[in-house]
């Protein structure tokens, strides 16, 4: 495990640099071709694989799968950054601010006696945020305004939209439970685009 916050910061910055290198003109052809849409099946599959590893209490595999999910988060943010939408710092800022807003019993003066009270408070704050949200709010640290967000589809429709691509992805690489130890170490990294090292 890393010692201290500075090491974590350095390691995360290194990951971001690796992903940027893969997306660069002299980087990996496969990674350069990817879009936020084309990576959706990978995002879904890796989330399932992380859940399977956690249920199996396979800590080494769980660690690996969380890394794959983190890679996809950074890759999605890098792609968005290249088109001037947002970057990984915006992603971190957004979730950090959300956690502070929705935990006033920790970062403010609100009181929540138990987990049930916390959930009720969370949902109340979430409803308030949705009511007061302005579509044309400025995107953090970017001068251009954020495009109005379309109403997000429900979980069922989202899953249906990605189901076909996800199944094709799984057929190409096989079910995660049947992978050998060597394939666990090498297969998923190649599948996610770590197919060339930064020079």
Secondary structure as GFF3:
##gff-version 3
##sequence-region A 1 199
A	DSSP	alpha_helix	4	23	.	.	.	ID=ss1
A	DSSP	alpha_helix	29	33	.	.	.	ID=ss2
A	DSSP	alpha_helix	40	55	.	.	.	ID=ss3
A	DSSP	alpha_helix	59	82	.	.	.	ID=ss4
A	DSSP	alpha_helix	88	101	.	.	.	ID=ss5
A	DSSP	alpha_helix	104	107	.	.	.	ID=ss6
A	DSSP	alpha_helix	115	132	.	.	.	ID=ss7
A	DSSP	alpha_helix	155	173	.	.	.	ID=ss8
A	DSSP	three_ten_helix	176	178	.	.	.	ID=ss9
A	DSSP	alpha_helix	181	191	.	.	.	ID=ss10
###
